[in-house]
Amino acid sequence: MSRADLVVVANRLPVDRVIAPDGEESWRRSPGGLVTALEPVMRKPDRAWVGWGGQPDLDIEPFDFEGARLVPVPLSAPEIESYYEGFANGTIWPLYHDVIAAPVYRRSWWESYVQVNRRFAQAAADAVEQGGVVWVQDYQLQLVPKLLRELRPDVTIGYFHHIPFPAYGLYSQLPWRRQVLEGLLGADVIGFQRQADAGNFQRSVRRVLHHTTRSNEIVVTSPQDGKEDSRVAIAKAYPISIDAQSYIELAQDPKVRARAVEIREQLGNPKTILLGVDRLDYTKGIRHRLKAFGELLQDGRLTVGDATLVQVASPSRQRVDAYAELRDEIELTVGRINGDYDTMHHTAIRYLHQGFPREEMVALYLAADVMLVTALRDGMNLVAKEYVAARTDNTGVLLLSEFAGAADELTSALLVNPHDIGGLKDLIMRAVEMSPGEQSRRMRALRRRVLEHDVEDWSHDILNDIDKIRTARNARR
């Protein structure tokens, strides 16, 4: 197999396997946010992507797709249950999201996580050329950097953490806290969404491993041939973004604009459409949003004829008990509110438990007067940036949780503490009643930030720092 100069390693490949009715197999590009974010990087020559093919026991040879080399990593059904649904999403996800749900610590899950991370590291080692770069993505693969460094010390390694990194008081609960930190410090550059996350990581490194940190640098020491060997790793914030221009182009498409008008008509042309777009996840604050909206109807501050909430909740981790319970709770709440306040002509909440293509999402963004992003904890939240990019006429209001990473950049949004239901209700009313002039001032500032810092800037910033380290290392050889 030919080797690539840059190898991306992620839990999933950027494609989905499709089997036609006649049994013919093919691959199509996945709609996920990571795939979209890395698409500009993968467009360039000499690239490879290592990841799971999306189906258990799928063991196939590497293949080419749209100019990139894709390297599938096979996972068995028990490994998916223990490594992915278990350790990644039953232990790490809730722990790193401020223990909104209780993490579960099982040694068998950890053992599977180690085994699978080792397999990903080996696949990356086989795929990258001498002196190349490997860029590891996210919390499912936190051990890969160190494992890869042991296999290929010639390679420069980057890692990007897409979700929050918790404060030490929470992180210290993890029985394998040392091993995870050592795994991450196998990378030369460790990127986070927010500077606060990078700070949390550095504090954990100091407390657990006793490494020296200064500014964005960590002095990583390790025994080497009977003496201490040290190198410097970078750990800092590289806030991720979107391909803003693609959303602008869709927002200006006559078909998409006509669909936005049609959506408003289908909802009965309410005065105000409020929109929530989330994966169905307990970190997204959907329950808090529904509670606030229901109380506004109960208080008479909003009426169904004047305001409708559209909630898109795309399916997520449906085999995990906490997610199944969350779906039941949300659908019960939606049914109760609609039962109390619907009329023959208007629905209080239009609830959609499904995913939509990007064109339909942009039409929803154009139809919505108020975007509600009420995450209890979120690494970034790209939906907020997508909404802003789509509002080419500078109308609309973004109400944004201060616990989402996007709040560090989108400071002209209405920032809210979603745990404060009273404050959330007041800010929803402020958004509904905001004057066109204030909407325009705020949206112009928001759009300026999103357009000036798009996804290509994000990937360029982190890959540039990785390349500086590679260049310096090669110069020393």
Disulfide bonds with the S-S distance in Angstrom:
none
